[in-house]
Amino acid sequence: MSTGHGADSAPAPKPETADTTHPPRPARGGTFRSLKVRNYRLFATGQVVSNTGTWMQRIAQDWLVLSLTGSSTAVGITTALQFLPMLLFGLYGGVLADRFPKRQLLLITQAAMGLTGLVLAALTLSGHVQVWHVYLMAFVLGVVTVVDNPARQAFVAEMVGPHDLRNAVSLNSANFQSARLVGPAVAGVLITAVGSGWAFLLNGLSFAAPLAGLLLMRTGELHKVERAPRGKGQLREGLRYVAARPDLFWPIVLVGFIGTFGFNFPIWLTAFTDDVFHAGAGTYGLLNTLMAAGSLVGALLAARRGTSRLRLLVGAALLFGVLEITAALAPAFWVFAVLLVPIGMCGLTINVTANSSLQLATDPVMRGRVMSLFMMVFMGGTPLGAPLVGWVTDVFGARVGFLTGGAVSAAAALGVALVLTRAGGLRLRIDLRRGHPHIRLVPRNTPTPRHLTPAT
């Protein structure tokens, strides 16, 4: 295992050792090139339907809890219960994803997720729903997600192979963000017209689409990967594997800081809407739509890129933090609103770049455990960071809360950049000549010409 990779690039992935039926081929051009793969096309079609339903349920679930209790704290408890299992059990989901066939796991998890929507629909439409029912279903959904997330992330490589992996990961994000634009709008209409129960019902039924896509796949066209045998110590093995690889460990650390402190937008956007701009639900919806639009653009731009360099991850994280600080200090509503678009783009770039670079740098037999750790720190940090960020926002105001999240994100990016630069034996060189790159990373033992100014 290598222990000295710099920030410029991830190491070349090891070949899929069991994949003898699919020899390496050059990457095909185009933003949507992964959709030329039949199995991935079936997968993506099913996901866009179920993702729309999932966003509908998120909105309906929060509205139902608020209507039952009148408490924003109760809404926060629901969100925490949904993310808590990822924090507690996330690594075990990765062990299962490495040990069992991912397609079969996804058939089970997707069916279970659809069932939670149908149960909530039955309780709500029958008039028997209570808040503890919603809490229980949110927790069950979180437990299922513990297995579904790493299995679904790692299964992408089996569908498209390593050459189109970056593109497929980007399209998955575009898929999710597209549903984020449509789902809440549909949910709002349904809740107003006929109630939350019908949104739950449609979400439950929407999982028929990914189940059909998984069943219709041609298993002979999947890229075969080695599965981890059943054995003791596989969880510790995964942790040791990541700890021994700076190119895996430090990006996960960076994503953990940003996911915990920099992605608390429900707290900040509601606070800015109510306390700073003194507006209503329509403005809150507009701000969320602008951020989702920026995320969608970021996903499509990521799909066009052919590489997932770690310096792009660190740069996007630094810019993300700076933009959050700038938005926190925005003097007018329109400045704040416009800044949400590039914030959404940078946030999505962080997610996609980290996801694809980690998958490509990881041995196939370890991929589920590495991705479960990635998802655990990215999503599982919410129950830890949200209460702290919410307290700062309540006590010191929306601007200080948002600025704090941005400052932590920027500081984490700078710290990880320094560590990766030193681990790779690199240093920063500043070139003041016209027509030359002004800042770049070079090996430490490279001599510095007289006309250049070294930066240590």
Order of alpha helices (4+ residues) and beta strands (2+ residues): alpha-alpha-alpha-alpha-alpha-alpha-alpha-alpha-alpha-alpha-alpha-alpha-alpha-alpha-alpha-alpha-beta-beta-beta
